[in-house]
Amino acid sequence: MRVLPISLLPVLLLGQQYQYPNPKNAPAPAVYPPSAAAATSDTQDDEGVLWVCPMDKDVKSKTPGKCPRCGMTLIPDIVDEREYPVELTTRPEVLKANQDVRLDFKVEDPQNGKTVKDFTIMHEKLYHLFLVSQDMKFFVHTHPVQQPDGTFHLDTKFPHPGLYRVLSDFYPTAGTPQLIAKTVMIPGEGFKLQPAKLESDITPKDTENLHVELQLDPPQPLAGFKQIMFFKLTPNQDIEQYIGAWAHVMAASADLIDMIHTHPIYVTDPDDGAYKQIQINLIFPRPGIYRVWIQFQRKGVVNTAAFNIPVDELK
């Protein structure tokens, strides 16, 4: 899980990779395999380094191997984590709502400023991109295509005036996984800089070809503490992995300052397979209402469900 706190301005903003710290009294990070339970972010075996998942830093092991959560190769927990700047250009430069737009992304080496060309595949893709509108009515999870010069290209449209968050997720081979944000403004009638007005909504959702129910544990989420979310999917037939995972989750605060990209912890088939249950663990950084999008695939069709989750502060 990775959490990105970012400011709303300027128009094109370079975000910072950020791992939300383990808050006081929060559960300790999960350690894989179970035999390595003594190893945490503060301790390691005297005979060698601690191995971690580059995407899910709470997955740790005393030995090399694969992450049981996302399948990525574990790396030594000694990597120098540096942000890789992303230059975003648009064509045309002046954008309008509902027009064809070309987005070009150039990832720069933080040491020499050169264009990075070598990337490690994460969940079957070199580059994951999330587009989220300020009112949260527009959400896209897509994948720009790498060009011969190393840049990435995407053709898209922004459906209405407003602020849009453009979130890049990629893994430079010489570095660590990155979660980098940009902000794009689309001028036009009705444009306002204001957070989305969200109301709590955890009711069941009927998506493209799935019925999705959400159960929270604890029932009232608290900022800074682990929150478990159980998603129950029916019918439990022909549900498939979607680009290398049983689900992809994007959570965003109403002001689009906090954005979290994560994947399932456990996937089970309770009650003799009556439904498929997907467990997601999150730590919401601040109180407020968060929009949580979750994506599944069934019979080759991608399903997207959205829930508004109210988060309180500990009193």
C-alpha positions as CSV (number, residue, x, y, z in Angstrom):
1,M,0.0,0.0,0.0
2,R,1.3,3.5,-0.8
3,V,-0.1,6.8,0.4
4,L,0.4,10.1,-1.3
5,P,-0.3,13.4,0.4
6,I,-0.3,16.2,-2.2
7,S,-1.3,19.9,-2.4
8,L,-4.0,21.1,-4.8
9,L,-1.8,23.8,-6.4
10,P,0.0,24.7,-8.7
11,V,-1.7,23.7,-11.9
12,L,1.0,21.2,-12.8
13,L,2.3,19.9,-9.5
14,L,5.1,17.4,-8.8
15,G,4.1,15.1,-6.0
16,Q,6.2,13.2,-3.5
17,Q,6.4,9.6,-2.8
18,Y,5.3,9.1,0.8
19,Q,4.8,6.1,3.1
20,Y,2.4,7.0,5.9
21,P,4.2,6.2,9.2
22,N,2.9,3.4,11.5
23,P,0.8,5.4,14.0
24,K,0.9,4.9,17.7
25,N,-1.0,1.7,18.7
26,A,-1.5,0.7,15.1
27,P,-1.0,-3.0,14.2
28,A,2.5,-4.1,13.4
29,P,3.4,-4.7,9.7
30,A,2.6,-8.1,8.3
31,V,5.6,-10.3,7.8
32,Y,6.0,-13.1,5.3
33,P,6.6,-16.0,5.7
34,P,5.1,-16.5,9.1
35,S,8.4,-18.0,10.3
36,A,10.0,-14.6,9.9
37,A,7.6,-13.0,12.3
38,A,10.4,-11.6,14.4
39,A,11.6,-9.4,11.5
40,T,10.0,-5.9,11.3
41,S,11.1,-2.6,9.9
42,D,13.1,-2.0,13.1
43,T,14.9,-5.3,13.3
44,Q,16.6,-7.7,10.9
45,D,18.5,-11.0,11.1
46,D,22.2,-10.7,12.0
47,E,23.1,-13.0,9.2
48,G,21.7,-11.0,6.4
49,V,19.5,-8.1,5.3
50,L,15.7,-7.9,5.5
51,W,13.9,-8.4,2.3
52,V,10.8,-6.3,1.4
53,C,8.2,-6.0,-1.3
54,P,9.0,-2.8,-3.4
55,M,5.3,-2.1,-3.7
56,D,3.9,-3.3,-0.4
57,K,6.5,-2.3,2.2
58,D,4.7,-4.0,5.1
59,V,5.5,-7.4,3.4
60,K,8.9,-8.5,4.8
61,S,10.9,-11.6,4.9
62,K,14.3,-12.9,6.1
63,T,14.9,-14.6,2.8
64,P,14.6,-13.6,-0.9
65,G,11.5,-14.6,-2.8
66,K,8.2,-13.3,-4.2
67,C,5.6,-11.2,-2.4
68,P,2.6,-13.4,-1.6
69,R,0.3,-10.4,-2.0
70,C,1.3,-8.9,-5.4
71,G,3.9,-11.4,-6.8
72,M,6.7,-8.9,-7.2
73,T,10.3,-10.0,-6.4
74,L,11.4,-9.0,-2.9
75,I,14.4,-6.6,-2.7
76,P,16.9,-5.8,0.0
77,D,15.6,-3.2,2.5
78,I,18.7,-1.0,1.8
79,V,17.5,0.7,-1.3
80,D,17.9,4.5,-1.4
81,E,14.4,5.7,-2.0
82,R,14.4,8.8,-4.2
83,E,11.6,10.5,-6.1
84,Y,11.8,10.3,-9.9
85,P,10.4,13.6,-11.3
86,V,7.7,13.3,-14.0
87,E,7.3,16.0,-16.7
88,L,3.8,16.1,-18.1
89,T,3.0,17.9,-21.3
90,T,-0.3,18.2,-23.1
91,R,-1.3,18.6,-26.7
92,P,-3.0,21.1,-27.1
93,E,-1.4,23.2,-24.4
94,V,-4.7,25.0,-23.7
95,L,-7.2,22.3,-22.7
96,K,-11.0,22.3,-23.1
97,A,-13.6,19.9,-21.8
98,N,-14.5,16.9,-23.9
99,Q,-11.8,17.5,-26.5
100,D,-9.2,14.9,-27.7
101,V,-6.0,15.4,-25.6
102,R,-2.6,13.8,-25.8
103,L,-0.7,13.4,-22.5
104,D,3.0,12.7,-22.6
105,F,4.9,11.7,-19.5
106,K,8.7,11.9,-19.2
107,V,10.3,10.3,-16.2
108,E,13.6,11.9,-15.2
109,D,16.6,10.3,-13.5
110,P,17.0,12.3,-10.2
111,Q,20.8,12.2,-10.5
112,N,21.3,13.4,-14.0
113,G,18.0,14.6,-15.3
114,K,18.1,12.2,-18.3
115,T,15.0,10.4,-19.5
116,V,14.5,7.1,-17.8
117,K,13.9,4.3,-20.3
118,D,14.1,1.1,-18.2
119,F,11.2,0.1,-16.1
120,T,10.1,-3.0,-14.1
121,I,6.7,-4.4,-14.9
122,M,4.1,-4.1,-12.1
123,H,0.9,-6.0,-12.4
124,E,1.5,-6.8,-16.1
125,K,2.1,-3.1,-17.1
126,L,5.0,-0.7,-17.2
127,Y,3.0,2.4,-16.3
128,H,-0.3,2.7,-14.4
129,L,-2.2,6.0,-14.5
130,F,-5.2,7.2,-12.6
131,L,-7.3,10.2,-13.6
132,V,-9.7,11.6,-11.0
133,S,-11.9,14.7,-11.3
134,Q,-12.3,17.2,-8.5
135,D,-16.0,16.2,-8.1
136,M,-15.0,12.5,-8.2
137,K,-17.6,11.7,-10.8
138,F,-14.8,10.8,-13.3
139,F,-12.4,8.0,-12.6
140,V,-10.1,6.2,-15.0
141,H,-7.4,3.5,-14.4
142,T,-5.5,3.2,-17.6
143,H,-2.0,2.5,-19.0
144,P,0.1,4.9,-21.2
145,V,2.2,3.3,-23.9
146,Q,6.0,3.7,-23.9
147,Q,7.5,5.4,-27.0
148,P,10.9,4.7,-28.6
149,D,12.4,7.7,-26.7
150,G,11.4,6.3,-23.4
151,T,8.4,8.7,-22.7
152,F,4.8,7.4,-22.2
153,H,1.9,8.5,-24.3
154,L,-1.9,8.5,-23.6
155,D,-4.9,9.8,-25.6
156,T,-7.8,10.8,-23.5
157,K,-10.6,13.3,-22.8
158,F,-11.5,15.3,-19.8
159,P,-15.3,15.3,-19.7
160,H,-16.0,18.6,-17.9
161,P,-14.3,21.8,-16.6
162,G,-12.6,21.5,-13.3
163,L,-9.4,20.2,-11.5
164,Y,-8.2,16.7,-12.3
165,R,-5.6,14.7,-10.4
166,V,-3.3,12.7,-12.7
167,L,-1.5,10.0,-10.6
168,S,1.4,8.0,-12.1
169,D,2.4,4.7,-10.7
170,F,5.6,3.1,-12.1
171,Y,8.8,1.3,-11.1
172,P,12.2,2.5,-12.5
173,T,14.5,-0.5,-12.7
174,A,17.3,1.4,-11.1
175,G,15.1,2.8,-8.3
176,T,12.0,2.1,-6.3
177,P,8.2,2.1,-7.2
178,Q,6.9,5.7,-7.6
179,L,3.6,7.3,-6.9
180,I,3.8,10.7,-8.5
181,A,0.9,13.2,-8.8
182,K,0.2,16.0,-11.3
183,T,-2.7,18.4,-11.4
184,V,-4.4,19.6,-14.6
185,M,-7.0,22.4,-14.8
186,I,-9.7,22.4,-17.4
187,P,-11.3,25.9,-17.7
188,G,-14.9,26.5,-18.7
189,E,-18.3,27.3,-17.4
190,G,-18.9,26.2,-13.8
191,F,-15.3,25.8,-13.0
192,K,-14.6,26.1,-9.2
193,L,-11.8,25.1,-6.9
194,Q,-13.6,23.3,-4.2
195,P,-13.5,19.8,-2.7
196,A,-16.1,17.2,-3.6
197,K,-19.2,17.1,-1.4
198,L,-19.3,13.5,-0.4
199,E,-21.9,11.8,1.7
200,S,-21.4,8.4,3.4
201,D,-22.4,5.5,1.1
202,I,-21.4,1.9,1.9
203,T,-24.6,0.4,0.3
204,P,-24.3,-2.6,-2.0
205,K,-23.4,-1.8,-5.7
206,D,-24.5,-3.5,-8.9
207,T,-21.7,-3.0,-11.4
208,E,-21.3,-4.3,-15.0
209,N,-21.8,-8.0,-14.2
210,L,-21.2,-8.3,-10.4
211,H,-23.1,-7.5,-7.2
212,V,-20.6,-6.0,-4.6
213,E,-21.3,-5.7,-0.9
214,L,-18.9,-4.0,1.6
215,Q,-18.4,-4.9,5.3
216,L,-16.2,-2.7,7.5
217,D,-14.1,-3.9,10.5
218,P,-14.3,-2.0,12.7
219,P,-17.7,-0.6,11.6
220,Q,-16.5,2.9,12.2
221,P,-13.1,3.7,10.6
222,L,-10.6,5.8,12.6
223,A,-7.9,8.0,11.1
224,G,-4.4,6.5,11.7
225,F,-5.6,3.0,12.5
226,K,-5.8,-0.1,10.3
227,Q,-9.1,-0.5,8.6
228,I,-10.2,-3.9,7.2
229,M,-12.7,-3.9,4.3
230,F,-14.4,-7.1,3.1
231,F,-15.8,-6.9,-0.4
232,K,-18.3,-9.8,-1.1
233,L,-18.8,-10.5,-4.8
234,T,-21.7,-12.5,-6.4
235,P,-22.1,-14.4,-8.5
236,N,-18.9,-16.3,-7.7
237,Q,-18.3,-17.7,-11.1
238,D,-15.8,-16.7,-13.8
239,I,-14.2,-14.0,-11.6
240,E,-10.7,-13.5,-12.9
241,Q,-7.6,-11.6,-12.0
242,Y,-7.4,-8.1,-13.5
243,I,-3.9,-7.1,-14.7
244,G,-2.2,-9.4,-12.2
245,A,-4.4,-8.9,-9.1
246,W,-7.8,-10.0,-7.8
247,A,-8.6,-6.3,-7.3
248,H,-7.2,-2.8,-7.7
249,V,-8.1,-0.1,-5.1
250,M,-7.8,3.6,-5.3
251,A,-8.9,5.6,-2.2
252,A,-8.9,9.4,-2.2
253,S,-9.9,12.1,0.4
254,A,-12.6,14.5,-0.7
255,D,-10.0,17.2,-1.2
256,L,-7.8,14.9,-3.3
257,I,-4.9,15.6,-0.9
258,D,-4.5,11.9,0.2
259,M,-4.5,9.2,-2.4
260,I,-3.9,5.5,-1.7
261,H,-3.3,2.7,-4.2
262,T,-3.3,-0.8,-2.9
263,H,-4.3,-4.4,-3.6
264,P,-6.0,-7.4,-1.7
265,I,-4.5,-9.0,1.4
266,Y,-6.6,-12.2,1.2
267,V,-9.0,-13.7,-1.3
268,T,-11.4,-16.5,-0.1
269,D,-14.5,-18.3,-1.0
270,P,-16.7,-18.6,2.2
271,D,-19.8,-20.6,2.7
272,D,-18.8,-23.3,0.2
273,G,-18.2,-20.7,-2.5
274,A,-21.5,-18.8,-2.1
275,Y,-19.5,-15.6,-2.8
276,K,-15.9,-14.4,-3.3
277,Q,-14.5,-12.3,-0.5
278,I,-11.7,-9.9,-1.0
279,Q,-10.0,-8.3,2.0
280,I,-8.4,-4.9,1.7
281,N,-6.4,-3.3,4.5
282,L,-6.0,0.5,4.6
283,I,-4.9,3.2,7.0
284,F,-6.8,6.4,6.3
285,P,-4.5,9.3,7.2
286,R,-7.0,11.9,8.2
287,P,-10.7,12.2,9.3
288,G,-13.2,12.9,6.5
289,I,-15.1,11.0,3.8
290,Y,-13.0,9.0,1.4
291,R,-14.1,7.8,-2.0
292,V,-12.9,4.2,-2.6
293,W,-12.9,2.8,-6.1
294,I,-12.4,-1.0,-6.4
295,Q,-12.0,-2.9,-9.7
296,F,-12.6,-6.5,-10.4
297,Q,-12.9,-8.6,-13.6
298,R,-15.5,-11.2,-14.5
299,K,-15.8,-12.9,-17.9
300,G,-13.4,-10.5,-19.3
301,V,-15.4,-7.4,-18.2
302,V,-13.8,-4.9,-15.8
303,N,-16.2,-3.9,-13.0
304,T,-15.7,-0.7,-11.0
305,A,-17.5,0.0,-7.8
306,A,-17.3,3.2,-5.7
307,F,-18.0,3.6,-2.0
308,N,-17.9,6.7,0.2
309,I,-16.4,5.8,3.6
310,P,-16.6,8.1,6.6
311,V,-13.5,8.2,8.8
312,D,-13.6,9.7,12.3
313,E,-10.8,10.7,14.6
314,L,-10.0,9.0,17.9
315,K,-11.6,10.9,20.8
